[in-house]
Amino acid sequence: MQTTDASICRPLRSLQGRILLEPSKGTHMNFPVPTSNDPTRRFQDATDAARAALEAVIADANAAGWGTDEIAVALVEAARSLKDANTRDPDPASDPAIGDVDAKQGQIGRGELFD
């Protein structure tokens, strides 16, 4: 079976106290590539691969001191958040770079200008 690598991430805390993720060096998970064009088969293969990946994440979380139920709920919420973000913007790579937006037009508010 052919696979692709996906980086495992380690948590960091942002200034607002939210957990951010930074790829860990040298730690990779093999995720299988789709083997069929049949939507039903692809869904089952994706579900099986995702379950295996989640089992590994949960095992790592348990080893770090997180309970299975609390990490499972957190993973469901994180997946929902990612799905919602993908629904809002399915191709964020096509968005203009921040530096490409005119500062005056990109200013938040009602017509005020930056200092």
URVENMO-V558251 format. One record per residue. SS is DSSP state (H for helix, E for strand, L for the rest). D_LAST is the distance of its C-alpha to the last C-alpha in whole Angstrom. Layout:
# URVENMO-V558251
((SS & D_LAST) (SS & D_LAST))
This chain:
# URVENMO-V558251
((L & 57) (L & 54) (E & 51) (E & 48) (E & 46) (E & 43) (E & 41) (E & 41) (E & 38) (E & 38) (E & 36) (E & 33) (E & 31) (L & 27) (L & 25) (L & 25) (L & 29) (L & 30) (E & 32) (E & 31) (E & 33) (E & 34) (E & 37) (E & 40) (E & 41) (E & 45) (E & 45) (E & 46) (E & 47) (E & 49) (E & 49) (E & 51) (L & 51) (L & 52) (L & 56) (L & 56) (L & 55) (L & 56) (H & 54) (H & 56) (H & 57) (H & 53) (H & 52) (H & 55) (H & 54) (H & 50) (H & 51) (H & 54) (H & 51) (H & 48) (H & 51) (H & 52) (H & 48) (H & 48) (H & 51) (H & 50) (H & 46) (H & 48) (H & 51) (H & 48) (H & 46) (H & 49) (H & 50) (L & 46) (L & 48) (L & 46) (L & 49) (H & 50) (H & 49) (H & 46) (H & 45) (H & 46) (H & 44) (H & 41) (H & 42) (H & 43) (H & 39) (H & 38) (H & 40) (H & 39) (H & 35) (H & 35) (H & 38) (H & 35) (H & 32) (H & 35) (H & 36) (H & 32) (L & 31) (L & 34) (L & 33) (H & 30) (H & 30) (H & 30) (L & 26) (L & 24) (L & 22) (H & 18) (H & 18) (H & 19) (L & 17) (L & 15) (H & 11) (H & 11) (H & 14) (H & 14) (L & 11) (L & 13) (L & 14) (L & 15) (L & 13) (L & 9) (L & 7) (L & 4) (L & 0))
